[in-house]
Amino acid sequence: MPYWKQEQLQQLTQEENQQQMFATALSLAEQLDMEFLAYRLNGRTVAEGPQVMMFNNYPAEWNELYKKNEYARIDPVLVHCHHSNMPVLWSPQLYKQAPELRQTACEHGLCHGWSQGTQDLRGNESVLCVSRRQGEVSMAELYEKSAQTLWLCNLLHTLMVAKLHPPKARVQALSPREREVLQWTAAGKTAEDISCILTLSRSTVNFHIRSITSKLNTTNKTSAVAIATQYGLI
C-alpha cells in the first residue's frame, strides 16, 4: 500500500486556497498510480441555497462535453454516491444504462478508476473520482487503496464545506489531553498507538476522540483534525 508523507497531509489540512487544496490532493492521487482526480461538492447554504463546486484535471474537451450533454443527469457514479459511502468501480455493469457516457469518457482518457462519495447531516454531498488512461483497476487494487481515497474524500469534504459554512465561535475549546490525542491522531496514530504513547487505556482514548468530535461538531476524527487545524487548536 502506498504511504503518503505526513508533510503533504499537513499541507492539505492547512491550505486556505481551494485550488491549492485540489493541487495537493492531486499529488496524493498520483502517488496511488492515478492520472486524474475529480472532486465535486453539492453544497447547501441557508443564504444561497444549493451550490455545486467542481475541481478536476480532466481534458477541457471532456469537461465541455459533460456539461453540454448534461451527463450529470445520467451519470451512474453520481447516483451511486448519492446513496452510498462505498467505493464504486468504473465497470461495464455500472454503466449498463449509460454506455455512451462510458465510451465517450474512455475516448478522452478516463478509462479505469473508481469513485467515492460522502454525505453529512446538513445535506452536503461530495464525490471523489480517481482514474487513469491505462491499466485496469483490479478488485485487489481497489481494496488496497480505497481506504486512502475514502480518507481523502472525507477530508476534502470537510475543508470545502468549511468554505461554504465559515467557522463559528460556538466551537468549544479542547482540554490539554484532548489536544494531545488529536495531535497524535493528526500524525496518523491509531487509538491503540495513542493509548501506548500516552499510557492510557484504549477506551479512554476513544472517549477523548468522541468528546473532540462532539466539541468540533464533526462526525469522525479525520474531520476533527481538519477543523482543529483550521481553528488553530492544534
Secondary structure as UniProt FT lines:
FT   HELIX           6..14
FT   HELIX           18..30
FT   TURN            31..33
FT   STRAND          36..45
FT   TURN            46..48
FT   STRAND          49..56
FT   HELIX           60..68
FT   TURN            69..70
FT   HELIX           71..73
FT   HELIX           76..83
FT   STRAND          88..89
FT   TURN            92..97
FT   HELIX           99..107
FT   TURN            108..109
FT   STRAND          112..119
FT   TURN            121..122
FT   STRAND          125..132
FT   HELIX           139..164
FT   TURN            169..170
FT   HELIX           176..186
FT   TURN            187..188
FT   HELIX           191..197
FT   TURN            198..199
FT   HELIX           202..215
FT   TURN            216..217
FT   HELIX           221..231
//
